Amino acid sequence: MPTTIVGVVGAGVMGRGVTQNLAQTGHKVILLDLTEDILQQARSEIQKNIRMQRMLHKVQTTMSAAEILEQITFTTSYEPFADADFVVENVSEKWEIKQKVITQLDAICPAHTVFAINTSAISITRLAANTKRPEQILGIHFMNPVPLKPVVEVILGFHTSDQTIAIAQGILTTMQKQWVIVNDYPGFVSNRISHLFMNEAAFVVQDQVATAKDVDDIFIKCYGHAMGPLQTADLIGLDTVVQTLDVLYQSYQDPKFRCCPLLQKMVDAGICGVKSGQGFYTY
């Protein structure tokens, strides 16, 4: 069955990016979040991002912004997901929230629907166990900003079938994505390693060894990274970084994942990076 309708749960930064990428590559998209205000903001941000990327010549599509937005149904109800062939879940990196969402999706979606969990660290196998279709669930870890990042991390749950992998690869191909397939351990590859970098970089700033800019300059100018670890943390959202570190710490019980107190303090103060206008840098 060809995929024609893709549901996206969560209209935050990642959900908006996934929705935009799907819509501008020809998919009908259902975008779900809790309130109309959130959805209206998502519509505005998607429209703005399309225009910005056109100015930078980074969107390869002949569709206008209006045509792309026409591909998207904005909703606060799960009911339209009864027509979804594929679903991408993007809600907060909290077990209780993801578990509730996956259970609701399992109840409303057709039997053939495949679920892709866009998670930083939570076990795909554990989430799949809350459904009647564990073989139709896998992880797809999109990178931010989604429309501009060419590669994703695909995570196989214990029961993920070959057919599910093939369906996901078909979707990703239409989204003009490449993929790297990894196995299911908390944090997988990208975040298990990258969050150690970001966390230790925060400790370096906390201990007054160097400023945030100095830390990032070393990674950019000495190691050739496109972005330093603290710039990356700001882009992801410091609150998301803290949540992911907490998941890693709880999963492995390894003190190397203990969250830097400075990171936690900043998040407690509402300083969450780009999304709040202030993080290790001002935006």
C-alpha positions as CSV (number, residue, x, y, z in Angstrom):
1,M,0.0,0.0,0.0
2,P,1.6,3.3,-1.1
3,T,1.9,5.9,1.7
4,T,-0.3,8.9,1.0
5,I,-1.1,10.4,4.5
6,V,1.5,10.9,7.2
7,G,0.5,11.9,10.8
8,V,2.9,14.0,12.9
9,V,2.3,14.2,16.6
10,G,3.8,17.3,18.2
11,A,4.1,20.8,16.6
12,G,7.4,21.8,18.4
13,V,10.6,22.6,16.6
14,M,11.1,19.0,15.4
15,G,7.5,18.4,14.6
16,R,7.3,21.5,12.5
17,G,10.4,20.6,10.6
18,V,9.2,17.0,9.9
19,T,5.8,18.4,8.8
20,Q,7.4,20.9,6.4
21,N,9.8,18.4,5.0
22,L,6.9,15.9,4.3
23,A,4.6,18.5,2.9
24,Q,7.1,20.0,0.5
25,T,8.0,16.5,-0.8
26,G,4.4,15.8,-1.7
27,H,2.9,14.1,1.3
28,K,-0.5,14.9,2.8
29,V,0.3,15.6,6.5
30,I,-1.9,15.6,9.6
31,L,-0.2,17.7,12.4
32,L,-1.5,17.2,15.9
33,D,-0.9,19.2,19.1
34,L,-2.8,20.2,22.2
35,T,-4.1,23.7,21.4
36,E,-5.1,25.8,18.4
37,D,-2.6,28.5,19.5
38,I,0.3,26.0,19.2
39,L,-0.9,24.9,15.8
40,Q,-1.3,28.5,14.6
41,Q,2.3,29.3,15.7
42,A,3.4,26.1,13.9
43,R,1.7,27.3,10.7
44,S,3.4,30.7,10.9
45,E,6.8,29.2,11.6
46,I,6.5,26.7,8.8
47,Q,5.5,29.5,6.4
48,K,8.4,31.6,7.6
49,N,10.9,28.8,7.3
50,I,9.8,28.0,3.8
51,R,10.3,31.6,2.7
52,M,13.7,31.8,4.5
53,Q,15.0,28.6,2.9
54,R,13.8,29.8,-0.5
55,M,15.8,33.0,-0.1
56,L,18.8,30.9,0.7
57,H,18.1,28.5,-2.2
58,K,18.0,25.6,0.1
59,V,14.5,24.2,-0.7
60,Q,14.4,21.9,-3.7
61,T,10.7,22.1,-4.6
62,T,8.5,23.8,-7.2
63,M,5.6,24.2,-4.8
64,S,4.8,27.6,-3.4
65,A,4.5,28.2,0.4
66,A,0.7,28.3,0.0
67,E,0.7,25.0,-1.8
68,I,2.9,23.4,0.8
69,L,0.6,24.6,3.6
70,E,-2.4,23.2,1.8
71,Q,-0.9,19.8,2.2
72,I,-1.1,20.1,6.0
73,T,-4.2,19.5,8.2
74,F,-3.8,21.1,11.6
75,T,-5.7,19.4,14.4
76,T,-6.1,19.0,18.1
77,S,-7.9,15.6,17.7
78,Y,-6.6,12.1,17.1
79,E,-9.6,11.3,14.9
80,P,-7.9,12.2,11.5
81,F,-5.2,9.7,12.3
82,A,-7.7,7.0,11.4
83,D,-6.6,7.7,7.8
84,A,-2.8,7.8,8.5
85,D,-0.6,5.3,6.7
86,F,2.6,6.4,8.6
87,V,3.0,8.3,11.8
88,V,6.0,10.3,13.2
89,E,5.8,10.9,16.9
90,N,7.7,14.0,18.2
91,V,6.4,14.8,21.7
92,S,8.5,15.7,24.8
93,E,11.3,13.4,25.8
94,K,9.4,12.1,28.8
95,W,8.4,8.4,29.1
96,E,4.9,9.1,30.5
97,I,4.0,11.4,27.7
98,K,5.3,9.2,24.9
99,Q,3.7,6.1,26.4
100,K,0.3,7.9,26.5
101,V,0.6,9.1,22.9
102,I,1.7,5.7,21.5
103,T,-1.2,4.0,23.2
104,Q,-3.7,6.5,21.8
105,L,-2.2,6.1,18.3
106,D,-2.4,2.3,18.5
107,A,-6.1,2.5,19.3
108,I,-7.0,4.9,16.5
109,C,-4.7,4.1,13.6
110,P,-5.4,1.5,10.9
111,A,-3.8,-2.0,11.3
112,H,-1.3,-1.3,8.6
113,T,0.0,2.0,10.0
114,V,3.7,2.2,10.8
115,F,4.9,4.3,13.7
116,A,8.2,6.1,13.7
117,I,9.4,7.4,17.1
118,N,11.5,10.6,16.9
119,T,13.3,10.3,20.2
120,S,16.6,11.3,21.6
121,A,17.2,8.4,23.9
122,I,14.0,6.5,25.0
123,S,14.0,2.8,24.1
124,I,12.0,1.9,20.9
125,T,11.4,-1.6,22.1
126,R,10.0,-0.4,25.4
127,L,7.6,2.0,23.6
128,A,6.6,-0.7,21.1
129,A,5.6,-3.0,24.0
130,N,2.7,-0.6,24.7
131,T,1.1,-1.4,21.3
132,K,-0.4,-4.4,19.5
133,R,1.9,-3.8,16.6
134,P,5.5,-3.9,17.9
135,E,6.8,-5.2,14.6
136,Q,5.5,-2.0,12.9
137,I,7.5,0.4,15.1
138,L,10.9,1.8,14.7
139,G,12.8,5.0,15.6
140,I,13.7,7.8,13.2
141,H,15.9,10.4,14.8
142,F,15.7,13.5,12.6
143,M,18.3,16.2,13.0
144,N,17.5,19.9,13.3
145,P,16.6,21.8,11.1
146,V,14.9,18.8,9.5
147,P,14.4,20.1,5.9
148,L,18.1,20.9,5.6
149,K,19.7,17.9,7.2
150,P,20.3,15.1,4.7
151,V,20.8,12.1,7.0
152,V,18.7,10.5,9.8
153,E,19.4,7.8,12.3
154,V,17.0,4.8,12.0
155,I,16.7,2.7,15.2
156,L,15.5,-0.9,15.1
157,G,13.3,-2.1,17.9
158,F,13.6,-5.8,19.0
159,H,10.6,-6.7,16.9
160,T,10.9,-4.3,14.0
161,S,10.1,-6.2,10.7
162,D,11.9,-6.0,7.4
163,Q,8.6,-4.7,5.9
164,T,8.5,-1.8,8.4
165,I,12.1,-0.9,7.5
166,A,11.3,-0.9,3.8
167,I,8.2,1.3,4.3
168,A,10.2,3.8,6.4
169,Q,13.0,3.8,3.8
170,G,10.4,4.6,1.2
171,I,9.2,7.6,3.1
172,L,12.7,8.8,3.8
173,T,13.7,8.5,0.1
174,T,10.7,10.7,-0.9
175,M,11.9,13.2,1.9
176,Q,15.3,13.2,0.1
177,K,16.9,11.7,3.2
178,Q,19.7,9.2,3.6
179,W,19.8,7.0,6.7
180,V,22.1,5.0,9.0
181,I,20.5,2.0,10.7
182,V,21.5,1.3,14.3
183,N,20.2,-1.0,17.1
184,D,18.1,0.0,20.1
185,Y,20.0,1.0,23.2
186,P,19.2,4.3,25.0
187,G,20.7,7.3,23.2
188,F,21.5,5.1,20.2
189,V,24.7,6.5,18.6
190,S,24.2,10.2,18.0
191,N,22.9,11.3,21.4
192,R,24.7,8.7,23.5
193,I,27.9,10.4,22.3
194,S,26.9,14.0,21.5
195,H,25.3,14.6,24.9
196,L,28.5,13.7,26.6
197,F,30.2,16.4,24.6
198,M,27.5,19.0,25.5
199,N,27.3,18.0,29.1
200,E,31.1,18.1,29.6
201,A,31.3,21.5,27.7
202,A,28.8,22.9,30.2
203,F,30.9,21.6,33.1
204,V,33.9,23.4,31.5
205,V,32.0,26.7,31.5
206,Q,30.6,26.0,35.0
207,D,34.2,25.4,36.3
208,Q,35.3,28.7,34.6
209,V,37.9,26.9,32.5
210,A,36.7,28.8,29.4
211,T,33.8,30.8,28.1
212,A,31.1,29.2,25.9
213,K,32.5,30.9,22.8
214,D,36.0,29.6,23.6
215,V,34.8,26.1,24.0
216,D,32.9,26.2,20.7
217,D,35.8,27.9,18.9
218,I,38.0,25.0,19.8
219,F,35.6,22.5,18.3
220,I,35.0,24.6,15.2
221,K,38.5,25.8,14.5
222,C,40.6,23.0,15.8
223,Y,38.4,19.9,15.0
224,G,36.5,21.3,12.0
225,H,33.0,20.9,13.5
226,A,30.3,22.9,11.8
227,M,29.0,24.0,15.2
228,G,30.3,23.8,18.8
229,P,28.8,21.6,21.5
230,L,27.2,24.6,23.3
231,Q,25.8,26.2,20.2
232,T,24.4,22.7,19.4
233,A,22.8,22.5,22.9
234,D,21.2,25.9,22.4
235,L,19.8,24.8,19.1
236,I,18.4,21.5,20.4
237,G,17.0,23.3,23.5
238,L,18.7,23.0,26.9
239,D,15.5,21.6,28.4
240,T,15.6,18.8,25.9
241,V,19.3,18.2,26.6
242,V,18.6,17.9,30.3
243,Q,15.7,15.5,29.7
244,T,17.8,13.3,27.4
245,L,20.7,13.2,29.9
246,D,18.2,12.2,32.6
247,V,17.0,9.3,30.4
248,L,20.6,8.2,29.7
249,Y,21.5,8.4,33.4
250,Q,18.4,6.4,34.4
251,S,18.9,3.8,31.6
252,Y,22.6,3.1,32.2
253,Q,23.0,4.1,35.8
254,D,26.4,5.4,34.8
255,P,27.6,8.6,36.5
256,K,29.2,9.9,33.2
257,F,25.6,10.9,32.2
258,R,25.1,13.0,35.4
259,C,23.6,16.3,34.2
260,C,25.8,19.3,34.8
261,P,24.3,21.5,37.6
262,L,24.7,24.6,35.4
263,L,22.6,23.1,32.7
264,Q,19.8,22.2,35.2
265,K,20.0,25.7,36.8
266,M,19.7,27.4,33.4
267,V,16.6,25.3,32.5
268,D,15.1,26.0,35.9
269,A,15.5,29.7,35.2
270,G,13.7,29.3,31.8
271,I,17.0,29.8,29.9
272,C,16.5,27.1,27.2
273,G,18.5,28.3,24.2
274,V,17.2,29.5,20.8
275,K,13.6,28.7,21.7
276,S,13.7,31.1,24.7
277,G,16.0,33.7,23.1
278,Q,18.7,33.1,25.7
279,G,21.0,30.1,26.4
280,F,24.8,30.0,26.3
281,Y,24.3,32.7,23.7
282,T,21.7,35.5,23.1
283,Y,19.3,35.1,20.2
